[in-house]
Every structure is written in C-alpha cells, then in structure tokens.
Amino acid sequence: MAAELALSLLVTPIVEMTIEKVCSLINEEFHTTFGVKKEVEKLDYTLTRIKAVLKDAEDKQLTDDSLKEWLRKLEDAAYDAQDILDEFSTEVHMWRNTHRNQWMELIKKILTTLDGIDQERNQFQLVPAETQNRAPPPPRISLAMNRKDVFGREGDKNKIVELLLSGELDKEGEISVIPIIGMGGLGKTTLAQLVYNDERVKICFELMMWVWVTVDFDISKILKDAIAYHAEMKYDINLSLNLLESRFRQTFTGKKFLLVLDNVWNDDYMKWAPLKNILNQGGMGSKVLVTSRIDKVSDVMGTLQAPYRLGNLAEHECWSLFKKIAFEQAGNLSSERRSGLESIGRDIVRKCQFLPLAVEVMAGLLRGNGDVGEWQRILRNDIWDAEGENPHILPALKLSFDHLSPHLKQCYAFCSIFPKAYIFDKKELVKLWVAEGFVLSNSNQQQLETGSQYFDKLLVRSFFQPLNVDQKERYSMHDLIHDLARHVSHPYCCQLQDANDDISDPFHFRHASLLCKEVEKPLNNILHNTSKGQLRTLLLPNEYLKDLKLQTLHNMFNTMTYIRVLDLSSTTILELPQSIQKLKLLRHLDLSKTEIRRLPDSLCNLYNLQTLKLLGCLWLFELPEDLSKLINLQHLELDDISDQEAMGLKN
C-alpha cells in the first residue's frame, strides 16, 4: 500500500521549548524562592524522559493513529505548560506578590497531566533516541547559491523576449498581454525574472513594474503595487480606485511600459476588464507579462493566439541543476563515492518528474551529504508513491521537510499564517520567530543571529526564494511550498480568508491570521470559541483599513492572556485600553498605520515586550514617560517624534 502524505505533528520543538523554560527557572532558583522546587524539578525529569522517545514517536505516528493522538495530547500539554511557566517567570521577575499556593497548584496540575502522558507512552514501545542509529550531523552550509544559476530556460527566455520586443501585435490604445502558462513548480516566476532582467528588455521599455498577484484579484492593490514599484515608495492601500487610476494615468499615460503580473489565478473577465481599460492608457507597445497555472487565465487575459506553455525541464538540464546544488560542497569525495552518489542522484531526479522546484529542493536536502546509505534511503522512501489527501503536496517537498531539524520545521510551519504571494522581510520574520520562542539562544542578539541562520538554512533548501527583480532583500514562498506549510501546521495555525469562515479546530489552534477586510466578526468568533486564552499569535497581514471597536479590544485583552504576537496595524483604533497590561507575555506589538493618539501608561508594564512598531502613526506625538521600564524592549520602530530623550528613551 502506498504511503500517505499524512500530517506530521511538530511536537519535539514544543517540548524542547518547555524544557528550556523549566531549566531557566531552575538556573535562576526562583522555583526555590517561591516554594515550587520539587514540582519544577519533577517537571524537568518527566519532560526529559518523554523527549528521549519523541524522534521514534514522530517517525511511527504516520501509521499509528493512537500514537498520533498521544502526540497531540502531549503537544497541547506542553503548550499549556509553557504558558503557565512563562507567566510564573514573568511574575517573579517583576517581584510581584505572587500567590505561592496558586502557582503550586497550577504546576502540579501540569505535572499530573504530563505524568499520565508519560505512563501512556509505555504502550507504544518507543525507542529512546540515544539507542537509535543516528545520521551524521548536517554539513555547514554557505549561501553561495542564493542567486542560483538557472538551467535549461535560455531558449524559453529568448522566445518570450522576442514576443515582448515584437511590434506585430501592437495597437494604439490596446495593451498586449503575453501569458506564461504551466503547472506549479516548473519555474514560471524564475523565467519571468530572467526576461525582466534581460538588457534587451530594459532598453525597450521606458517603465517596468513587477506585481505579485494573490488569489484575490484586487484591482486597487495591483494598481497601488504597480505605482509603488515604479515610485519606490509605499502607497496607502485604502486610496480609492478613482484616485489610484488618476495617479496611474499621471505616471504611465503615453509611456511604453512592461508590467509583470506574477501568479495570476483570476479567470473572470469581468474582473480583468476594468484593469485592462486602465492599462490601455499606456503608450504604443506596452506589454503585460502574466504567469499562471490556469489555462483559462490565458483565454481571459491573453492577446496572443496561444499562450506560451512552459514544459518540464529536459532530463539532462534537471541533472545539471541537481548536480550544481548537491555537489557544490563535495570536493573531498573520492571518484568512486561520487560516481555512486551520481547514479543514485539521477534516479532521484527522475522521481522528481523533471519539475525544477522538486529537483532543487531534493538537491538542497542532499547538499554536502556524502553518505551513500542516506541517499539510498531517500530514493527508496515510500513517500514517492504517496496518495495523500492534498494532491498539491509534492512528495519531494514533504520528504525535504521531514529531514529538517525540529526548530526549522516549526519556523517554516509558522509561515503558513501568511497569505500566498506574501513578500517576506527576513529581519521582520526573524523577530517574529524570536517573539514566539522558536529560536533557542542565550541572549537577544544571539537569538537574532541564530534566527537569521535558521532562515538561511531554509533558503538553501528552497523553502524561501529570493526575489531577483530589484535591489531590495526580499523573499517569497512558492505556492507549493506554502501548501505544504498549511498542511503540516494544521491544526495549530489558522488562516481565515473570509469573515464568514468557520474555525476548523477551535480547541487546538494557537496562531491565527485574518486576511479579510472585515475583522470584527471573525475576531469575536475566535474569542468565543477558543479556550484558556490559548491564542499566541494574531496577525492582520493585509494592508486594508480594518474597523476595530474599542469593546472588541477590551474583550481581546481580557481573553488572549497568553498572546505573544499581536498585530493591530491598519485598523481604526484611536486608543488602547489600560487593560493591555493583562497581556503579560506579549513580546511583539504592531500599531503601525493607525490613528492612535496616545499610548496608555499601563503599556509600560509589559515586561516581556521586545518589539513595538509605531510606523505611520501620524497622530501620535508623545510616548509614555515610563517607557524605559520596558527592559526587554529591543526594537522601537517609529517615525520622528521630537524630544525622545525627554520621554525616557535615552539609554
């Protein structure tokens, strides 16, 4: 029977984070001072015993539903333990009048739950990690491949450049649209980047813009992004369509431009027609280059007789790509061993069905690994014949994910709460990982450096892709990679795209993002359905102005008591309730692009706060006097406010 692309729970990093918190309490001896020494040390012992068998449990869960349920109970218990211990640590660091008996009872309750889980593990006959056959440590990696060579697309590039430069289809007042159509993973975006950066193209067009289009074909967003790309400055997403159209005409009317619309899913002509009419204002010879997986997109948008269909790479080109990545750090291999690895590698390339993305991911997985046995195990893995529930998940991608370290798995899975086609800023993402506790290190600076290394390792494995269309350091995640992230992060990550979406598993999810314009209803739904204040993350990653009432904020602050990351940017809030101080574990607060007038003094009681973002808060003219009490604050991001030193910002 073929293996299934089953859900793979991410338990190990959660347990390790909990053990780290326990060890921190032990090292600081707070557990002795507050009379919970015995309970905390027993907690450390129990978690360490469980951790020893987690590798074996996670490997076997795919074929054992009862073991998977055991892991799910363990994961929930470890999350709850983290929340309680984190809150206890915060209280004692602030030297508040902690209630000894209360904390003792809470920790005992956690201990009782974990003791029961520890007893249940005996029925599964799990093997401790130290007795398993360990793979050799992964080699150190470099980032020399970030701007990777592209194989086998020179002919495709030249044909599309010829179409762009040709004037045969040019008509006055009518834009020409050239669609590149092909299945996911073929390299349509990479090909479009090659075309975009070709010198012949740069010479031909006066203006060039690149827009990443999401599943939601939003004309205002496309126009805003096109104008902003040309002007190299941000535009308010909430500008009216009439105003955006006026600014577009001012900039582009009569000028020959190239607009790339990358990753288009819209097959509705009624949505395309208004944008087409606006683009028709461009000069003679203006072109739109579209990439899409969907044939009907070409029928709706294209002006050619047939789209440019991108095919699979030739086998020898796939092998060149694989060899370039996998053997770049293999200088010490003997000719005999290299020959053996190359023979296996060619079979792996065939397993990838000549999809460049799959080849690239597998090559990144095996990069610098000279263990013939490991290569053979990957070639023979049952997952190549997987018949999972989600046909969009390529076996090669899931196999590469399975070989990530636990903490890289956690950081990658977290990215599922961002929308498809999201543009990642490496530094901002790392700050979120640190705030969530995903990055294990001793100091704040070391955490940022370690988090940056985490990102680089995922980048080398092609879980992120550098955007090679301008000089800014930005990254994207391929749709198929994003599909995998959604798959492996369920049910702990929840993405609501519509205000009427149901929460699929309200009792388990910990990280949520709202991608809709109306956030009141889904927020209240979350507050009503989640238990124990379990939510750790709430993001509003879209730039639309979102209505948020003061009463909803009150409810949030009284309910989401364990939240670490809170994004209230681009909302209508004018003030924050004093009750924000109840968010004792909050580490990352984003109030950017709001009309907030002042910050409450109680904000200064957020002991754990690491990042406070106030960019674009045009009506905020002063900060609380006691802001210096935020001793863990590392990143204060704001526009110019005069006399900052007088307001307690001076170090």
C-alpha positions as CSV (number, residue, x, y, z in Angstrom):
1,M,0.0,0.0,0.0
2,A,1.3,3.4,-0.9
3,A,2.4,5.7,1.9
4,E,0.2,8.7,2.7
5,L,1.3,12.3,2.8
6,A,0.0,12.4,6.3
7,L,0.0,15.2,8.9
8,S,3.3,15.2,10.8
9,L,2.9,16.8,14.2
10,L,5.6,19.2,15.4
11,V,6.0,18.1,19.0
12,T,9.8,18.0,19.5
13,P,10.4,21.8,19.4
14,I,7.4,22.5,21.6
15,V,8.7,20.0,24.3
16,E,12.3,21.4,23.9
17,M,11.0,25.0,24.4
18,T,9.2,23.9,27.6
19,I,12.3,22.1,28.9
20,E,14.3,25.3,28.2
21,K,11.8,27.3,30.3
22,V,12.0,24.8,33.1
23,C,15.8,24.9,33.1
24,S,15.7,28.7,33.1
25,L,13.6,28.6,36.3
26,I,15.9,26.1,37.9
27,N,19.1,28.1,37.0
28,E,17.6,31.3,38.4
29,E,16.5,29.4,41.5
30,F,13.1,31.2,41.5
31,H,11.4,27.8,42.0
32,T,13.2,27.5,45.3
33,T,12.3,31.0,46.5
34,F,8.6,30.6,45.7
35,G,8.3,27.0,47.1
36,V,7.8,25.1,43.9
37,K,11.3,23.5,43.7
38,K,10.1,19.9,43.9
39,E,7.3,20.4,41.3
40,V,9.6,22.2,38.8
41,E,12.4,19.6,39.0
42,K,9.9,16.7,38.6
43,L,8.6,18.5,35.5
44,D,12.1,18.7,34.1
45,Y,12.6,15.0,34.7
46,T,9.3,13.9,33.2
47,L,9.7,16.1,30.0
48,T,13.3,14.9,29.5
49,R,12.1,11.2,29.7
50,I,9.4,12.0,27.1
51,K,11.7,13.9,24.8
52,A,14.0,10.9,24.6
53,V,11.4,8.9,22.6
54,L,9.9,11.7,20.5
55,K,12.0,11.0,17.4
56,D,10.8,7.5,17.3
57,A,7.2,8.5,18.1
58,E,7.2,11.1,15.3
59,D,8.6,8.6,12.8
60,K,5.9,6.0,13.7
61,Q,2.9,8.2,14.0
62,L,2.1,8.1,10.3
63,T,0.9,4.5,10.6
64,D,-0.5,4.6,14.1
65,D,-3.5,6.8,14.9
66,S,-3.4,6.1,18.6
67,L,0.3,7.2,18.7
68,K,-0.7,10.4,16.8
69,E,-3.4,11.1,19.3
70,W,-0.8,10.6,22.1
71,L,1.5,13.2,20.4
72,R,-1.4,15.6,20.1
73,K,-2.2,15.4,23.8
74,L,1.5,15.8,24.6
75,E,1.7,18.9,22.3
76,D,-1.3,20.5,24.0
77,A,0.1,19.8,27.4
78,A,3.5,21.2,26.5
79,Y,1.9,24.4,25.2
80,D,-0.1,24.8,28.4
81,A,2.9,24.1,30.5
82,Q,4.9,26.8,28.6
83,D,2.1,29.4,29.2
84,I,1.9,28.7,32.9
85,L,5.7,28.7,33.4
86,D,6.1,31.8,31.2
87,E,3.6,33.6,33.3
88,F,5.1,32.4,36.6
89,S,8.6,33.5,35.4
90,T,7.2,37.0,34.4
91,E,5.6,37.4,37.8
92,V,8.7,36.6,39.8
93,H,10.9,38.7,37.6
94,M,8.7,41.7,38.3
95,W,8.7,40.7,42.0
96,R,5.0,40.9,42.3
97,N,3.2,39.5,45.3
98,T,2.8,36.0,43.7
99,H,0.4,33.6,45.3
100,R,2.6,30.6,46.2
101,N,-0.3,28.2,46.6
102,Q,-1.9,29.2,43.3
103,W,1.3,28.6,41.3
104,M,2.0,25.3,43.2
105,E,-1.5,24.0,42.2
106,L,-1.1,25.1,38.6
107,I,2.3,23.5,38.2
108,K,1.0,20.3,40.0
109,K,-1.9,20.2,37.5
110,I,0.5,20.3,34.6
111,L,2.7,17.7,36.2
112,T,-0.3,15.4,36.7
113,T,-1.2,15.7,33.0
114,L,2.3,15.0,31.8
115,D,2.7,12.1,34.2
116,G,-0.3,10.5,32.7
117,I,1.0,11.1,29.2
118,D,4.4,9.6,30.3
119,Q,2.7,6.5,31.5
120,E,0.8,6.1,28.3
121,R,4.0,6.1,26.2
122,N,4.9,2.6,27.6
123,Q,2.2,1.0,25.4
124,F,3.9,2.2,22.2
125,Q,7.3,0.5,22.9
126,L,9.2,3.6,21.8
127,V,13.0,3.5,21.5
128,P,15.0,6.3,23.1
129,A,17.0,8.5,20.8
130,E,20.4,7.5,22.2
131,T,19.9,3.9,21.1
132,Q,18.7,4.7,17.6
133,N,21.1,4.8,14.6
134,R,22.0,8.5,14.2
135,A,22.6,10.1,10.9
136,P,25.8,12.1,10.6
137,P,25.5,15.8,11.5
138,P,24.5,18.0,8.7
139,P,27.3,19.9,6.9
140,R,27.8,23.6,7.4
141,I,26.2,25.5,4.6
142,S,27.0,28.6,2.7
143,L,24.7,31.0,0.9
144,A,26.6,31.0,-2.4
145,M,23.6,29.5,-4.1
146,N,21.2,32.3,-3.1
147,R,21.3,33.8,-6.6
148,K,21.2,30.4,-8.2
149,D,22.1,29.6,-11.8
150,V,19.1,28.7,-14.0
151,F,19.4,25.7,-16.3
152,G,17.5,24.9,-19.4
153,R,15.5,28.1,-19.8
154,E,17.7,30.2,-22.2
155,G,15.6,29.2,-25.2
156,D,12.3,29.9,-23.4
157,K,13.7,33.3,-22.3
158,N,14.8,34.3,-25.8
159,K,11.4,33.4,-27.3
160,I,9.5,35.5,-24.7
161,V,11.9,38.4,-25.1
162,E,11.2,38.2,-28.8
163,L,7.5,38.4,-28.2
164,L,8.0,41.4,-25.9
165,L,10.1,43.2,-28.4
166,S,8.0,42.4,-31.4
167,G,5.6,45.1,-32.6
168,E,3.4,42.8,-34.7
169,L,0.5,42.8,-32.2
170,D,0.9,46.4,-31.1
171,K,-2.2,48.6,-31.4
172,E,-2.8,52.1,-30.3
173,G,-4.8,52.2,-27.1
174,E,-4.7,48.4,-26.6
175,I,-2.3,46.6,-24.2
176,S,-0.7,43.4,-25.4
177,V,-0.8,40.5,-22.9
178,I,1.6,37.6,-23.0
179,P,0.7,34.7,-20.7
180,I,3.2,32.1,-19.5
181,I,1.1,29.0,-18.6
182,G,2.4,25.9,-16.8
183,M,1.9,23.7,-13.8
184,G,3.3,24.6,-10.3
185,G,7.0,24.0,-9.8
186,L,8.1,24.5,-13.4
187,G,9.8,27.8,-12.8
188,K,7.4,30.3,-14.4
189,T,8.4,33.1,-12.0
190,T,12.1,32.3,-12.4
191,L,11.6,32.5,-16.2
192,A,9.8,35.8,-15.9
193,Q,12.6,37.2,-13.7
194,L,15.2,36.2,-16.4
195,V,13.1,38.0,-19.0
196,Y,12.6,41.1,-16.8
197,N,16.3,41.4,-16.1
198,D,17.4,40.9,-19.7
199,E,19.2,44.0,-21.0
200,R,17.2,44.0,-24.3
201,V,14.0,44.3,-22.4
202,K,15.3,47.1,-20.1
203,I,16.3,49.1,-23.2
204,C,13.0,48.6,-24.9
205,F,10.6,49.8,-22.2
206,E,10.6,53.2,-20.5
207,L,9.0,51.9,-17.3
208,M,9.0,48.5,-15.8
209,M,7.0,47.2,-12.8
210,W,6.5,43.8,-11.1
211,V,3.4,42.9,-9.1
212,W,2.8,39.7,-7.2
213,V,-0.8,38.9,-7.6
214,T,-2.7,36.8,-5.0
215,V,-5.7,34.5,-5.5
216,D,-7.8,37.6,-4.8
217,F,-7.6,39.6,-8.0
218,D,-7.8,43.1,-6.4
219,I,-7.5,45.9,-9.0
220,S,-6.8,48.6,-6.3
221,K,-4.0,46.5,-4.9
222,I,-2.5,45.8,-8.3
223,L,-2.5,49.5,-9.3
224,K,-1.2,50.5,-5.9
225,D,1.7,48.0,-6.1
226,A,2.5,49.0,-9.7
227,I,2.7,52.7,-8.8
228,A,4.6,52.0,-5.6
229,Y,7.1,49.8,-7.5
230,H,7.8,52.5,-10.0
231,A,8.0,55.3,-7.4
232,E,10.0,53.2,-5.0
233,M,7.7,54.3,-2.1
234,K,4.7,52.9,-0.4
235,Y,1.1,54.0,-1.2
236,D,-1.8,53.7,1.1
237,I,-3.9,50.6,0.2
238,N,-7.0,52.4,1.2
239,L,-6.8,55.1,-1.5
240,S,-9.9,55.0,-3.7
241,L,-9.8,53.3,-7.1
242,N,-10.6,56.6,-8.8
243,L,-7.6,58.2,-7.1
244,L,-5.3,55.3,-7.9
245,E,-6.4,55.4,-11.5
246,S,-5.7,59.1,-11.7
247,R,-2.2,58.6,-10.3
248,F,-1.6,55.8,-12.7
249,R,-2.6,57.9,-15.6
250,Q,-0.4,60.8,-14.5
251,T,2.6,58.4,-14.4
252,F,2.0,56.0,-17.3
253,T,-0.2,57.6,-19.9
254,G,1.6,57.6,-23.3
255,K,4.7,55.8,-21.9
256,K,5.8,52.4,-23.1
257,F,5.8,50.1,-20.0
258,L,6.2,46.5,-19.1
259,L,4.0,45.2,-16.2
260,V,4.6,41.7,-14.9
261,L,1.6,40.1,-13.1
262,D,3.1,37.1,-11.4
263,N,1.0,34.1,-10.2
264,V,-2.5,35.1,-11.5
265,W,-5.5,32.9,-10.6
266,N,-8.3,35.1,-11.9
267,D,-10.3,33.6,-14.8
268,D,-13.2,36.1,-14.6
269,Y,-13.2,38.5,-17.5
270,M,-15.4,41.0,-15.6
271,K,-12.6,41.4,-13.0
272,W,-9.9,41.8,-15.7
273,A,-11.7,44.2,-18.0
274,P,-11.6,47.3,-15.7
275,L,-7.8,46.8,-15.1
276,K,-7.3,46.3,-18.9
277,N,-9.1,49.6,-19.6
278,I,-6.8,51.4,-17.3
279,L,-3.6,49.7,-18.7
280,N,-4.7,50.7,-22.2
281,Q,-3.7,54.3,-21.3
282,G,-0.1,53.2,-21.8
283,G,2.0,54.1,-24.8
284,M,2.1,52.1,-28.0
285,G,4.0,48.8,-27.5
286,S,3.2,48.5,-23.8
287,K,3.1,44.9,-22.6
288,V,1.8,42.8,-19.7
289,L,3.6,39.5,-18.9
290,V,1.4,37.1,-16.9
291,T,2.4,33.9,-15.2
292,S,-0.3,31.4,-14.2
293,R,-1.1,27.7,-13.7
294,I,-4.6,28.1,-15.2
295,D,-5.3,27.8,-18.9
296,K,-8.5,29.9,-18.7
297,V,-6.4,32.9,-17.5
298,S,-4.9,32.9,-21.0
299,D,-8.3,32.9,-22.6
300,V,-9.5,35.8,-20.4
301,M,-6.4,38.0,-20.4
302,G,-4.1,36.9,-23.3
303,T,-4.0,38.7,-26.7
304,L,-1.8,36.1,-28.4
305,Q,-3.4,33.3,-30.4
306,A,-2.0,30.8,-27.9
307,P,-0.2,31.3,-24.5
308,Y,3.4,30.5,-24.0
309,R,3.3,27.0,-22.5
310,L,6.2,26.2,-20.3
311,G,7.2,22.5,-20.3
312,N,9.2,20.3,-17.9
313,L,12.9,20.6,-18.0
314,A,14.8,18.1,-20.1
315,E,16.4,15.3,-18.0
316,H,20.0,16.5,-18.7
317,E,19.1,20.0,-17.6
318,C,17.4,18.7,-14.4
319,W,20.6,16.7,-13.7
320,S,22.7,19.8,-14.2
321,L,20.6,21.7,-11.7
322,F,20.7,18.9,-9.2
323,K,24.5,18.4,-9.6
324,K,25.2,22.1,-9.3
325,I,23.4,22.3,-5.9
326,A,24.0,18.9,-4.4
327,F,27.7,18.5,-5.2
328,E,28.9,22.1,-4.8
329,Q,30.5,21.3,-1.4
330,A,31.6,17.8,-2.3
331,G,35.3,18.4,-3.1
332,N,36.6,15.8,-0.7
333,L,34.6,12.9,-2.2
334,S,36.5,10.1,-3.9
335,S,35.8,9.5,-7.5
336,E,34.2,6.1,-6.6
337,R,31.9,7.5,-4.0
338,R,30.9,10.5,-6.2
339,S,30.1,8.1,-9.0
340,G,27.9,6.1,-6.7
341,L,26.1,9.2,-5.5
342,E,25.6,10.5,-9.0
343,S,24.0,7.2,-10.1
344,I,21.5,7.5,-7.1
345,G,21.0,11.2,-7.8
346,R,20.0,10.6,-11.4
347,D,17.3,8.2,-10.1
348,I,16.1,10.9,-7.6
349,V,15.9,13.4,-10.4
350,R,13.6,11.0,-12.3
351,K,11.5,10.6,-9.2
352,C,11.0,14.4,-9.2
353,Q,9.3,14.1,-12.6
354,F,11.6,16.8,-14.0
355,L,10.0,19.6,-12.1
356,P,12.7,22.2,-11.3
357,L,11.3,23.1,-7.9
358,A,11.3,19.4,-6.8
359,V,14.8,18.9,-8.1
360,E,16.0,22.0,-6.4
361,V,14.5,21.0,-3.1
362,M,15.9,17.5,-3.2
363,A,19.4,18.7,-4.2
364,G,19.3,21.2,-1.3
365,L,18.4,18.3,1.1
366,L,21.4,16.2,0.0
367,R,23.8,19.1,-0.4
368,G,27.2,18.3,1.1
369,N,26.0,14.8,2.3
370,G,28.4,12.1,1.2
371,D,26.6,9.2,2.9
372,V,25.6,6.7,0.2
373,G,23.2,4.9,2.6
374,E,21.3,8.1,3.3
375,W,20.9,8.9,-0.4
376,Q,19.6,5.3,-1.0
377,R,17.1,5.7,1.9
378,I,15.7,8.9,0.4
379,L,15.5,7.2,-3.1
380,R,13.6,4.2,-1.6
381,N,11.3,6.2,0.7
382,D,7.7,5.2,0.4
383,I,6.6,8.8,0.2
384,W,7.4,8.9,-3.6
385,D,4.4,6.7,-4.1
386,A,2.2,8.8,-1.7
387,E,-1.5,9.1,-2.2
388,G,-2.2,11.9,0.2
389,E,-5.4,14.0,0.7
390,N,-3.7,17.0,-0.9
391,P,-2.6,16.5,-4.5
392,H,-0.7,19.8,-4.4
393,I,1.9,18.5,-2.0
394,L,4.8,17.1,-4.0
395,P,6.4,14.1,-2.3
396,A,9.9,15.7,-2.8
397,L,8.8,18.7,-0.8
398,K,7.4,16.6,2.1
399,L,10.5,14.5,2.1
400,S,12.7,17.5,2.4
401,F,10.5,18.9,5.2
402,D,10.8,15.6,7.1
403,H,14.6,16.0,7.1
404,L,14.5,19.5,8.6
405,S,15.6,19.9,12.3
406,P,12.7,20.3,14.7
407,H,13.2,24.1,15.1
408,L,13.4,24.7,11.4
409,K,10.2,22.7,10.9
410,Q,8.5,25.0,13.5
411,C,9.7,28.2,11.9
412,Y,8.7,27.1,8.5
413,A,5.3,25.9,9.5
414,F,4.6,29.2,11.2
415,C,4.8,30.9,7.8
416,S,1.6,29.2,6.8
417,I,-0.4,32.0,8.5
418,F,0.8,34.5,5.9
419,P,-1.1,34.7,2.6
420,K,0.1,33.2,-0.6
421,A,2.4,35.6,-2.6
422,Y,3.4,37.4,0.6
423,I,6.7,39.2,0.4
424,F,8.8,38.3,3.4
425,D,11.3,40.7,5.0
426,K,14.0,38.4,6.6
427,K,14.6,40.6,9.6
428,E,11.0,41.1,10.4
429,L,10.2,37.4,10.2
430,V,13.2,36.5,12.4
431,K,11.8,39.0,15.0
432,L,8.5,37.2,15.0
433,W,10.2,33.8,15.4
434,V,12.1,35.1,18.4
435,A,9.0,36.6,19.9
436,E,7.3,33.2,19.6
437,G,10.1,31.5,21.3
438,F,11.1,29.4,18.3
439,V,14.7,30.4,18.4
440,L,16.9,28.9,21.2
441,S,19.8,31.0,22.3
442,N,21.1,32.7,25.4
443,S,20.9,36.5,24.6
444,N,18.6,38.7,22.4
445,Q,21.4,39.4,20.0
446,Q,22.3,35.8,19.7
447,Q,18.7,34.9,19.1
448,L,18.6,37.3,16.2
449,E,21.7,35.8,14.8
450,T,20.5,32.3,15.3
451,G,17.1,33.1,13.8
452,S,18.9,34.6,10.8
453,Q,20.8,31.3,10.4
454,Y,17.5,29.4,10.6
455,F,16.2,31.5,7.7
456,D,19.4,30.9,5.7
457,K,19.1,27.2,6.1
458,L,15.5,27.2,4.9
459,L,16.6,29.4,2.0
460,V,19.3,27.0,0.9
461,R,16.7,24.2,1.0
462,S,14.5,26.4,-1.3
463,F,11.7,26.8,1.3
464,F,12.2,30.5,0.5
465,Q,13.1,32.1,-2.8
466,P,15.0,35.4,-3.2
467,L,13.2,37.9,-5.4
468,N,15.5,38.9,-8.1
469,V,13.7,41.8,-9.6
470,D,15.1,44.8,-7.7
471,Q,17.9,45.6,-5.3
472,K,15.9,45.0,-2.1
473,E,16.5,42.0,0.1
474,R,13.1,40.3,-0.1
475,Y,11.8,36.8,-0.3
476,S,8.8,34.8,-1.4
477,M,7.5,31.3,-0.8
478,H,6.4,29.2,-3.8
479,D,2.7,28.3,-3.8
480,L,3.5,24.6,-3.5
481,I,5.8,25.3,-0.5
482,H,3.0,27.3,1.1
483,D,0.6,24.5,0.5
484,L,2.9,22.2,2.4
485,A,3.3,24.7,5.2
486,R,-0.6,24.8,5.6
487,H,-0.6,21.0,5.6
488,V,2.0,20.4,8.3
489,S,0.9,23.3,10.5
490,H,-2.7,22.1,10.9
491,P,-4.5,22.5,13.3
492,Y,-2.2,24.8,15.3
493,C,-2.1,27.5,12.6
494,C,-5.4,29.0,11.4
495,Q,-5.8,31.4,8.4
496,L,-9.2,33.0,8.0
497,Q,-9.7,34.4,4.5
498,D,-13.3,35.4,4.8
499,A,-15.3,36.9,7.6
500,N,-17.7,34.0,7.5
501,D,-15.1,31.2,7.6
502,D,-15.5,28.7,10.3
503,I,-12.7,27.8,12.6
504,S,-11.8,24.3,11.7
505,D,-10.4,23.2,15.1
506,P,-11.0,25.9,17.7
507,F,-9.7,23.8,20.6
508,H,-6.2,23.4,19.2
509,F,-5.1,26.3,17.1
510,R,-2.5,28.7,18.6
511,H,-1.6,31.0,15.8
512,A,-4.1,32.9,13.6
513,S,-4.2,35.4,10.8
514,L,-7.1,37.3,9.5
515,L,-6.9,38.0,5.7
516,C,-10.3,39.5,5.3
517,K,-11.3,43.2,5.3
518,E,-13.9,42.8,8.0
519,V,-12.2,41.5,11.1
520,E,-14.8,42.1,13.9
521,K,-16.9,39.0,13.2
522,P,-14.0,36.5,12.9
523,L,-12.3,38.1,15.9
524,N,-15.4,37.7,18.1
525,N,-15.7,34.2,16.8
526,I,-12.2,33.4,17.9
527,L,-12.7,34.9,21.3
528,H,-15.9,32.9,21.7
529,N,-14.6,29.6,20.5
530,T,-11.1,29.4,21.9
531,S,-10.5,28.2,25.4
532,K,-8.0,29.0,28.1
533,G,-6.7,32.1,26.3
534,Q,-4.6,29.7,24.2
535,L,-4.0,32.1,21.2
536,R,-0.3,33.0,20.9
537,T,-0.4,34.9,17.6
538,L,-2.9,37.3,15.9
539,L,-1.7,38.8,12.6
540,L,-3.5,41.1,10.2
541,P,-1.1,40.9,7.3
542,N,-3.2,42.7,4.7
543,E,-2.9,46.5,4.4
544,Y,-6.6,47.2,4.1
545,L,-8.0,49.6,6.7
546,K,-9.9,47.4,9.2
547,D,-12.6,48.5,11.5
548,L,-11.9,47.5,15.1
549,K,-14.1,48.7,18.0
550,L,-12.9,49.6,21.5
551,Q,-15.1,47.0,23.1
552,T,-13.5,44.3,20.9
553,L,-10.1,45.4,22.2
554,H,-11.3,45.1,25.8
555,N,-12.6,41.6,25.1
556,M,-9.3,40.6,23.4
557,F,-7.1,41.9,26.3
558,N,-9.3,40.0,28.8
559,T,-9.3,36.8,26.8
560,M,-6.0,36.5,25.0
561,T,-3.9,36.4,28.1
562,Y,-1.1,34.2,26.7
563,I,-0.6,36.0,23.4
564,R,3.0,36.7,22.3
565,V,2.5,38.5,18.9
566,L,-0.4,41.0,18.4
567,D,-0.8,42.9,15.1
568,L,-3.3,45.7,15.2
569,S,-1.8,47.6,12.2
570,S,-4.0,49.4,9.7
571,T,-7.0,49.4,12.0
572,T,-9.3,52.2,13.0
573,I,-8.3,52.2,16.7
574,L,-7.8,55.6,18.3
575,E,-6.7,54.4,21.7
576,L,-5.7,51.3,23.7
577,P,-7.5,50.3,26.8
578,Q,-5.4,50.3,30.1
579,S,-6.3,46.6,30.2
580,I,-3.5,45.9,27.7
581,Q,-1.3,45.3,30.7
582,K,-3.1,41.9,31.1
583,L,-1.1,40.6,28.1
584,K,1.8,39.7,30.4
585,L,3.5,37.5,27.8
586,L,3.2,39.9,24.9
587,R,6.6,40.3,23.0
588,H,5.6,41.9,19.7
589,L,3.0,44.7,19.3
590,D,2.4,46.3,16.0
591,L,0.3,49.5,16.0
592,S,1.5,50.9,12.7
593,K,-0.7,52.8,10.3
594,T,-3.3,53.6,13.0
595,E,-4.7,56.9,14.1
596,I,-3.9,56.2,17.7
597,R,-3.4,59.4,19.7
598,R,-1.6,58.2,22.8
599,L,-0.4,55.1,24.4
600,P,-1.7,54.1,27.9
601,D,0.7,54.2,30.8
602,S,-0.1,50.6,31.5
603,L,1.8,49.6,28.3
604,C,4.9,50.1,30.3
605,N,4.0,47.1,32.5
606,L,4.5,44.7,29.5
607,Y,7.7,43.2,31.0
608,N,8.3,40.8,28.1
609,L,7.8,43.3,25.2
610,Q,10.6,43.1,22.7
611,T,9.2,44.9,19.6
612,L,6.9,47.9,19.5
613,K,6.0,49.1,16.0
614,L,4.5,52.6,15.6
615,L,5.3,53.4,11.9
616,G,2.9,55.6,10.2
617,C,1.1,56.7,13.4
618,L,0.7,60.3,12.2
619,W,-1.4,61.4,15.3
620,L,1.0,60.1,17.9
621,F,3.1,62.9,19.2
622,E,4.3,61.6,22.5
623,L,5.3,58.3,24.2
624,P,4.6,57.3,27.9
625,E,7.2,58.7,30.3
626,D,7.9,55.3,31.8
627,L,8.8,53.6,28.5
628,S,12.2,52.9,29.9
629,K,10.6,50.3,32.3
630,L,10.4,48.0,29.3
631,I,13.8,46.5,30.0
632,N,13.4,43.8,27.3
633,L,12.4,46.2,24.5
634,Q,14.9,45.7,21.7
635,H,13.1,47.3,18.7
636,L,11.2,50.5,18.9
637,E,10.1,51.4,15.3
638,L,8.5,54.8,14.9
639,D,8.6,57.9,12.7
640,D,10.2,61.0,14.0
641,I,8.9,62.2,17.4
642,S,10.6,65.2,18.9
643,D,12.4,65.2,22.2
644,Q,12.5,61.4,22.5
645,E,15.3,61.5,25.2
646,A,13.0,63.6,27.5
647,M,10.4,60.8,27.2
648,G,12.6,58.1,28.7
649,L,14.1,56.7,25.5
650,K,17.7,57.7,26.5
651,N,19.8,54.7,27.3
